[in-house]
Amino acid sequence: MSATATNLDRNELLRELGEVERRRFELRQLLSQTTALKKFFHYRCHPEQHVFAYAETEQEARQNVIARMNRSYGPDGWRFAIETVEALTPERACSMSPGNLLASIPEGEARQFIDDWEADKAGREEDPRPEHTGLSAVEKDVEDFKIRLRMKEQKR
């Protein structure tokens, strides 16, 4: 025991421990109300049917989609099929994506999402799911995309 601990009696230690645990609980509550994640935006375009973007705002996402589609098809080779855009959680975007969600967006956006996902995950409590429970769709897409990135790096 340290010199400080020997100077305190058991009741004082329990009181201080209770305060620390209460403060930890309060901080976890605050963390659970915030997120490091941006949103996925879903656009319906032609010729590509589903176009996803990961961005802070709808305006930023729209600019990214326009730039990406112009690079792929030219300014006259594509159009928004529907002007409505959907802001989605990662879980919802994964369920709507025809394949790996992160393969559906540019690599820079995918890397940003992985960084944000891991930062957000670090602020959460331990995962309450039993060990035998499988990964969520988002976790599977993140892990698959990390494997793709490693394979790409090895080819260089």
Secondary structure, DSSP 8 states (H G I E B T S, - for coil): --HHHHHS-HHHHHHHHHHHHHHHHHHHHHHHT--S--EEEEEEEESSSEEEEEESSHHHHHHHHHHHHHHHH-TTS-EEEEEEEEEE-HHHHHHHSSS-GGGGS-HHHHHHHHHHHHHHHHTS----S-TTS---HHHHHHHHHHHHHHHHHHH-
